[in-house]
Amino acid sequence: MSCYFRHIQEIFKDAGITISTHNKKQIDQAIHEFLGITYKDCPTTLKALKTIMIDKQKRDLLVQELKTAYR
């Protein structure tokens, strides 16, 4: 599992997503794309996600993006 997934379980829950071996890479890539961060740059991604977690509007945008892509 991606290094930051354990920190954003509430986002996955709100988006109605269950992480599996079949979808984790796609979700990881989608999150990197949403954030505008090069794929596989885990530390930068986690730092950006921590900022998003405290900004309700940005958090809601990420949840909506994931809902649209993976429901």
Buried (B, 14 or more C-beta within 10 A) or exposed (E): EBEBBEEBEEBBEBBEBEBEEEBBEEBBEBBBEBBEBEEEEBEEBBEBBEEBBEEEEBBEEBBEBBEEBBE
